[in-house]
Amino acid sequence: LGELAAGTAHELNNALAAPMSMLSLLQMKPDMAVEKRQNMVEKAIQGMEQARTIVEGLLRFSRSERNEKTKGSINDDARFVINLFHKECAHVDIGLHHNLREDIPDVFASHQQIQQILLNLVANAKYVSHKGDSITVSTQKHCHKGVDGVMIKVADTGAGMDKETQQRIFEPFFSTKPVGEGTGLGLSICYGIVHDHGGTMMVQSHVGEGTTFSIWLPIGQQEAKQ
Amino acid sequence: MKTILSVDDNVVLRAVLTDLLELWAEDQEMAFEIIEKENGREALDWVAACGAPDFVLLDVRMPVMDGAEFLRQTAQLGMDLRSRTLLLTGYADDLEEHLGSDALLMKHLRKPFVAEELFAAMNGLIAD
């Protein structure tokens, strides 16, 4: 929570720097030309939009804890996401493949959240991939510490990450993207969701070779209604 | 003409800093060229090619290469830019942690700031 608060403060301070300095300048120099004033107001609004994006990310973060779990197919979740990205990847010549085993069991999960995780992972994979690279989404049965479950992998052949980045990748607000292109919350939200489902989430990566995110989810069981 | 190197990964803030610096420069009645760079790596490449700028506005936390690493690497090129650098940081209280104990001796401005604070900081920078 401390990290989240510090990260939020840092990001909001950055986003608010533009509106605060621009509006104070307008107050300081009220006789500036209309065109200049409009330009400054526009930049102030852009800064506030960045702040809004941060707050929206936080709200998603808090909402991620309140989703109903139902029995359903992880493959359906994966297909839903693959279909969303299929055209977009083809357009930039990135191969989007899948290897979904049909013998995997249904899982008690918030399938909306599982889709959210896969959306994040495929979007990130696409971001770090270049023309000719490929992204593969796969599923298979996997028993972890004696508990039956499903292993989901999202692998790309893109830029890859060094060890230091891998160690920080799940931290709230850690991002390798320029400000405005990512909140740095996506993977920490994914990690939180997986943890909430009693699962595990890991990353393996090599610079220049690509990255694989592995998520294991237990089959789970219907929670008794109070 | 004096050169100001402005380094920040936030595209909106970079544009805002340029606007503010241009207005400040008008008041100084001095000609300044403002060079915008997105991260420490781009700034380092520029410094390696064009030499030390007269002043640097430097964000602390940036992807690819942060402000601390930029200062370390320019020092390795034989350019100590610390006395001509204004650090800009969104961190609440851990500037020292990110830049070492020297950081608190350097001129710095915490984000968000009002225009007058930036102008005062720039006046301090050119006075030294």
Interface residues (C-beta under 8 A of the other chain):
Chain A: A6 A9 H10 E11 L12 N13 N14 A15 L16 A17 A18 P19 M20 S21 M22 S24 L25 M28 K29 N39 M40 K43 Q46 G47 Q50 S175 T176 K177 P178 V179 G180
Chain B: D9 N10 V11 V12 L13 A15 V16 D19 L20 L23 E38 N39 R61 P63 V64 L88 G90 Y91 A92 D94 R110 K111 P112 F113 V114 A115 E116 L118
